[in-house]
Amino acid sequence: MIITVPAASPQNVVAVSQTSTSLFVTWNAVSSNQRNGKILGYKVQHTFRSSDGRRTNEVSVAMAGLNLTSLGKNQKYAISVLAFNDCGDGPSSDILYVKTDEDSKFRYIFLS
């Protein structure tokens, strides 16, 4: 049996805006029959447009979830996830577009 990179990408990538500067990203692991060895981790790429062009950051994690912090307020991000093993990186997931929240306004809640 020849071991190669993962044959498939993580599926069902979801990102939820937690605050005006953070996103919680989750996904389903690559199915066992497409891992081609032990999955060592995942790489999450998040890209945004800034005043001086596109910027891409990449974070590696061992589990199927990540809280991205220190993001721009009310900023649109393109997010993709891939799995990697000893042989290298598998294919990236479909790109997910998500926007961080605007600054929240303090709200009073009156209980009667």
Secondary structure, DSSP 8 states (H G I E B T S, - for coil): ----S-SS--EEEEEEEEETTEEEEEEE---GGGSSS---EEEEEEEEEETTEEEEEEEEESSSEEEE-S--TT-EEEEEEEEEETTEE------EEEE-------------
